[in-house]
Amino acid sequence: MSGDGFQERATRTIRPLIPPDAEERVSRAVKQWNQVSREQIRNETGLKLSDRENRDAIPVRVDGGFPASLAQLIDQHEDPVLWMLLMGQPKIGGLIEGLELLLPVWEQVERWPLLPDAARDGRPFLERSREIASVLQGVALMRRVQDEICGIEEDILGSYMFSARGSSIAIYWMPIAMVAAMKNVRIEDLTVVVLLHELTHGYTHLGRDIDGGQWDSAGFGLSSRSVTEGLAQFYTAVVAEKLASRSAGVLRAYQGLLELQSGAYRAHLDWLKGDARQRGETVRFSMIAARRQGTISYAAWVKIMEGTGDSLRRPGLARVASSPDKSGYERDGSESDD
């Protein structure tokens, strides 16, 4: 079967289940948060995406398709009821919570003089509703499909693409709307998470340090995905936390999406667990060192982080490292790039 066939069937299955204004909401969020996201990533990484000739600007487009692996998974389970229940799990869970609130006090509710007649003698119906909702939450196939989504080893909500002709980002509005429903988060908030992740790929690849250095494309493409995806996830989490005072939903969306991810997308959770205070600086310096080496295995990355952490803990070095003219970083939040 062709890729186009998978796309068409996935669209036919999912499109009726998501809000009719999903594409508009994703597009609006990308427009609203694009520059803010770039500024935040630039501030955290110390990397500049563009120079005076505006080279390496990375355009972002909102796309109506699905990544091939996700389209194939949806096609494999071409069952609208299954996907409706998967996307409706948070609402079903809310129904169960409401019924578990009502049932223990139902006798008291029955005696309430303001209770509408239509609700009287309702205990058997409430108990049956709770039983049905619980059964729906426990369907083995739904658990299996969620595990299969977790097992996909590529970005399923967006993509960062690069070649000799340049780089670009695609944001997939239908998968975003689908996963937003599955995790009970706002479409707009999940869009920002995806935008942050894909932009971080662009910055870690093409962003220039103070010496004008970049990660050469061959090295970036061949490096361990636990490094490249780990960096994207790490900085997405850092920026989401920084944005929490302005938009708390972005952090919740990041945390919800993380529950559907595995492998390389969770590698960053193990980084520098015992060094939370210096974690950000250690990752930034390690990233610069890794980029300059080209192709990086995960074992090499871990060694770089360990060595960098040891160096930064030496007395006086942290003060030297924080100076732009010594570190190879430039913390310039004033520049605007596309």
C-alpha positions in Angstrom: 0.0 0.0 0.0 1.3 3.5 -0.8 2.1 6.2 1.6 -0.7 8.3 0.1 -3.1 5.5 0.9 -2.1 5.5 4.5 -2.5 9.3 4.7 -5.9 9.2 3.1 -7.2 6.5 5.4 -5.7 8.1 8.5 -7.3 11.4 7.7 -10.7 9.7 7.0 -10.5 8.0 10.4 -9.3 10.9 12.6 -10.6 14.1 10.9 -14.3 13.7 12.0 -13.2 13.1 15.6 -11.3 16.4 16.2 -12.6 20.0 16.5 -13.6 21.6 13.2 -11.4 24.6 14.0 -8.3 22.6 14.9 -6.3 23.7 12.0 -7.1 27.4 12.6 -6.2 27.0 16.3 -2.8 25.4 15.5 -2.0 28.0 12.9 -2.9 30.8 15.3 -0.7 29.3 18.1 2.2 29.0 15.7 1.9 32.6 14.6 1.5 33.8 18.2 4.4 31.8 19.7 6.9 31.5 16.9 9.0 34.5 17.8 8.6 34.1 21.5 9.7 30.4 21.3 12.8 31.4 19.2 13.8 34.0 21.7 13.4 31.7 24.7 15.4 28.9 23.0 18.1 31.4 22.0 18.4 32.6 25.6 18.7 29.1 27.0 21.1 27.7 24.4 23.1 30.8 23.8 22.9 30.1 20.0 21.9 32.5 17.3 20.1 31.1 14.3 20.7 33.9 11.8 23.5 36.2 10.9 23.4 39.5 9.1 22.8 37.8 5.8 19.8 36.0 7.5 21.3 32.7 6.5 19.8 29.5 8.1 16.4 31.0 8.8 14.0 28.1 9.3 10.5 28.5 8.0 7.6 26.9 9.8 4.5 25.6 8.0 1.3 24.0 9.4 0.7 20.7 7.6 -2.4 18.6 7.3 -0.7 15.3 7.1 0.6 12.6 9.4 4.1 11.2 9.8 4.3 7.9 7.9 4.6 5.7 11.0 1.6 7.3 12.7 -0.5 7.1 9.5 0.4 3.4 9.2 -0.5 2.8 12.8 -3.9 4.5 12.4 -4.5 2.6 9.2 -3.6 -0.7 10.9 -6.4 0.0 13.4 -8.8 1.6 11.0 -11.6 1.7 13.6 -13.2 5.1 14.3 -14.8 3.9 17.5 -11.4 2.7 18.8 -9.9 6.1 18.2 -12.9 8.0 19.5 -12.6 6.0 22.8 -8.8 6.6 22.9 -9.3 10.3 22.4 -12.2 10.3 24.9 -10.4 8.6 27.7 -10.0 11.8 29.8 -13.7 12.5 29.6 -14.6 8.9 30.4 -12.3 9.1 33.4 -14.0 12.3 34.5 -17.4 10.5 34.2 -16.1 7.8 36.5 -14.8 10.4 39.0 -18.2 12.1 39.0 -20.1 8.9 39.6 -17.7 7.9 42.4 -18.5 11.2 44.0 -22.3 10.7 43.7 -22.8 7.0 44.5 -21.6 7.0 48.1 -24.0 9.8 49.0 -26.8 8.9 46.7 -29.3 8.2 49.5 -28.7 11.7 50.8 -29.2 13.1 47.3 -32.4 11.1 46.9 -33.8 12.8 50.0 -32.9 16.3 48.7 -36.2 18.1 48.1 -34.8 20.0 45.0 -33.8 16.8 43.2 -35.6 16.6 39.8 -38.1 13.8 39.5 -36.1 12.4 36.5 -33.1 11.7 38.7 -35.0 9.8 41.4 -34.4 6.0 41.8 -31.3 6.6 39.8 -28.8 4.4 41.7 -29.0 1.3 39.4 -28.4 3.5 36.3 -25.5 5.3 37.9 -23.9 2.0 39.0 -24.4 0.6 35.5 -22.9 3.7 33.9 -19.8 3.5 36.2 -19.4 -0.2 35.3 -19.6 0.5 31.6 -17.2 3.5 31.8 -14.7 1.4 33.8 -14.9 -1.4 31.2 -14.3 1.0 28.4 -11.2 2.3 30.1 -9.8 -1.2 30.5 -10.1 -2.4 26.9 -6.9 -4.2 26.2 -6.7 -3.0 22.6 -6.6 0.6 23.6 -3.7 0.0 26.0 -1.9 -1.8 23.2 -2.4 1.0 20.7 -1.2 3.5 23.3 1.9 1.4 23.7 2.4 1.3 20.0 2.2 5.1 19.9 4.8 5.3 22.6 7.0 2.9 20.6 7.1 5.2 17.5 10.7 6.3 17.1 10.1 9.6 15.3 8.5 13.0 16.0 4.8 12.3 15.4 3.4 15.8 15.9 6.0 17.8 13.9 9.2 17.4 12.0 12.5 19.1 11.4 13.8 18.6 7.9 17.2 19.5 6.5 19.1 19.1 3.3 21.6 20.9 1.2 18.8 23.2 0.0 18.0 24.3 3.6 15.9 23.4 6.6 12.2 23.7 7.5 9.7 22.7 10.1 6.3 21.1 9.6 3.7 21.2 12.4 1.0 18.5 11.9 -2.3 19.9 13.1 -4.4 16.7 12.9 -2.1 14.6 15.1 -1.7 17.5 17.5 -5.5 17.8 17.9 -5.7 14.0 18.3 -3.1 13.8 21.0 -4.4 16.9 22.7 -7.7 15.1 23.2 -6.0 11.9 24.4 -4.1 13.9 27.1 -6.8 16.4 27.9 -4.7 19.5 27.1 -5.4 22.5 24.9 -4.6 22.2 21.2 -2.8 25.6 21.5 -0.6 24.5 24.4 0.4 21.3 22.7 1.2 23.2 19.5 3.7 25.4 21.5 5.4 22.2 22.8 5.8 20.8 19.3 7.0 24.2 18.0 9.6 24.4 20.8 10.8 20.8 20.2 11.3 21.3 16.4 12.8 24.8 16.7 15.3 23.4 19.2 16.4 20.8 16.6 17.0 23.8 14.3 18.9 25.8 16.9 21.1 22.9 18.0 21.9 22.0 14.4 22.3 25.4 12.7 22.5 27.9 15.6 25.8 29.7 15.7 28.0 30.0 18.8 30.1 33.1 19.4 32.8 31.7 17.0 30.2 31.2 14.3 30.4 27.4 14.8 27.5 25.1 13.9 26.8 21.4 14.0 27.7 20.1 10.6 24.8 18.4 8.9 26.4 15.0 8.6 27.4 14.9 12.2 24.0 16.1 13.4 22.2 13.6 11.2 24.4 10.6 12.2 24.5 11.4 15.9 22.6 9.3 18.4 19.0 10.1 18.5 19.2 10.0 22.3 21.4 13.1 22.0 19.6 15.1 19.3 16.1 14.2 20.6 17.3 14.5 24.2 18.5 18.0 23.6 15.2 18.9 21.9 13.3 17.5 24.9 15.5 19.1 27.5 15.2 22.6 26.1 11.5 22.1 25.5 11.1 21.3 29.2 13.3 24.2 30.3 11.3 26.7 28.2 7.9 25.3 29.2 8.9 25.8 32.8 10.0 29.4 32.1 6.7 30.0 30.3 4.6 28.6 33.2 3.8 32.0 34.6 2.4 33.1 31.3 0.9 29.9 30.1 0.8 27.1 32.6 -0.9 24.8 30.0 2.3 24.5 28.0 4.1 22.7 30.8 1.1 20.4 31.3 1.0 19.7 27.6 4.7 18.8 27.6 4.2 16.5 30.6 1.2 14.9 29.0 3.0 14.3 25.7 6.0 12.8 27.6 3.6 10.0 28.8 3.2 8.9 25.2 6.9 8.9 24.5 9.7 6.4 25.1 13.3 5.7 24.2 15.3 8.7 22.9 12.5 11.1 23.9 13.0 10.3 27.5 16.8 10.1 27.6 17.1 13.7 29.0 15.3 12.6 32.2 18.4 10.7 33.2 20.8 13.6 32.6 22.7 14.9 35.7 20.1 13.9 38.2 22.5 14.6 41.1 23.5 18.1 39.8 20.2 19.9 39.3 21.7 23.3 40.2 24.2 23.3 37.4 22.3 21.1 35.0 21.4 23.9 32.5 25.0 25.2 32.3 26.4 21.7 32.0 24.1 20.7 29.2 24.8 24.0 27.3 28.6 23.6 27.5 28.3 19.9 26.6 26.2 20.7 23.6 28.8 23.1 22.2 31.6 20.5 22.8 29.5 17.7 21.1 28.7 19.9 18.1 32.3 20.6 17.5 33.1 16.9 17.5 30.6 16.1 14.7 29.0 12.6 15.0 28.3 11.8 18.7 27.3 8.5 20.2 25.3 8.4 23.4 28.1 7.0 25.4 30.4 9.8 24.2 27.7 12.4 25.1 27.4 11.0 28.6 31.2 11.3 29.0 31.1 14.9 27.7 28.5 15.8 30.3 30.4 14.1 33.1 33.6 15.9 32.2 31.8 19.2 31.8 30.1 18.9 35.1 33.3 18.1 36.9 35.0 21.1 35.3 32.2 23.5 36.2 32.3 22.4 39.8 35.9 23.5 40.1 36.3 26.7 42.2 36.2 29.8 40.0 35.5 28.1 36.7 31.8 28.8 36.8 32.5 32.6 36.9 34.8 32.4 33.9 32.4 30.2 32.0 29.6 32.7 32.5 31.5 35.3 30.6 30.5 35.4 26.8 34.1 36.1 25.7 35.3 33.0 27.5 32.5 30.4 27.1 31.7 30.4 23.4 28.1 31.4 24.2 26.4 34.7 23.5 23.3 35.5 25.5 21.7 38.1 23.2 18.0 38.2 23.5 17.6 41.3 21.3 18.1 39.7 17.9 15.1 38.7 15.9 15.3 35.8 13.5 12.8 34.2 11.2 
